[in-house]
Each structure stands twice: as C-alpha cells, then as structure tokens.
Amino acid sequence: MVQYLGTGRRKRAVARVFLRPGKGQVTVNSRPLEDYFPGDTARVMVRQALLATETADKFDLLVLAHGGGLAGQAGAIRLGVARALVEFNAELRGRLKELGYLTRDPRAHERKKYGQKGARKRFQFSKR
C-alpha cells in the first residue's frame, strides 16, 4: 500500500499524518474527525491543505496525534498534511508555501518558573 508520511508540530502537540489513496475519510487516533474535534474551527484547519490543493476526495488521512490541546493538535495536523502532500507531489509546494501551510508556528509553550503559579502568573503579593 502506498502512503505518504508528514510530521507536524505546534506548541506541545505532535501529529504523524499518513496520507493514503482513498475517498476523503479522516481518522484521528482511531476516531472519526467529527468525534475527535467537537468544534468546526479545528475541523476546517485539518482540511485546509487538502482543500487548497484540491485533493480532499483523493486521500484518506490516518492521524496519530498526542500532546498539547485540541488547537495545537489541529495546527500540527495541518502542517503534517501539507508536508505529506509535498512528499506526494513536489509541485504542490509553491501553493502550500504561499498560503503558509508549510511554516512551523514557532510560538511554543513557556515553562513554569519556580516560586510562581505558572509561566507568567505570580502568587498574590502581601505587603504586610
């Protein structure tokens, strides 16, 4: 079976995307796309690269995603799909790059600092 692999990362999320010839089914962690992502925003994001290259009904997507939240995973999947499409056909690279789908979003998770509640938030200051 022919398949194309693309790895995408965003924030703390990592997604391995397998692009296989098919009818356009998307499976994320053994669940249909509609079950895994409850909101429309993430679903649209996952399909953006396929729709831009007009290959949405030619491939099935098998995605293994972990880490981060739903928004980060959706972004990671989009990058993975774009990379897999370039592996399938290098001529699609120009269009995907123009739309920014091949760019890894550099904004990353900021670590928690000691003596604080989070990365930026502090405990309440008491003067007395």
Residue, then its C-alpha position, 0 to 999 in steps of 0.5 A: m500500500v502506498q502512503y505518504l508520511g508528514t510530521g507536524r508540530r505546534k506548541r506541545a502537540v505532535a501529529r504523524v499524518f499518513l496520507r493514503p489513496g482513498k475517498g476523503q475519510v479522516t481518522v484521528n487516533s482511531r476516531p472519526l474527525e467529527d468525534y475527535f474535534p467537537g468544534d468546526t474551527a479545528r475541523v476546517m484547519v485539518r482540511q485546509a491543505l487538502l482543500a487548497t490543493e484540491t485533493a480532499d476526495k483523493f486521500d484518506l488521512l490516518v492521524l496519530a496525534h498526542g500532546g498539547g490541546l485540541a488547537g495545537q493538535a489541529g495546527a500540527i495536523r495541518l502542517g503534517v498534511a501539507r508536508a505529506l502532500v509535498e512528499f506526494n507531489a513536489e509541485l504542490r509546494g509553491r501553493l502550500k508555501e504561499l498560503g503558509y501551510l508549510t511554516r512551523d508556528p514557532r510560538a511554543h509553550e513557556r515553562k513554569k518558573y519556580g516560586q510562581k503559579g505558572a509561566r507568567k502568573r505570580f502568587q498574590f503579593s502581601k505587603r504586610 
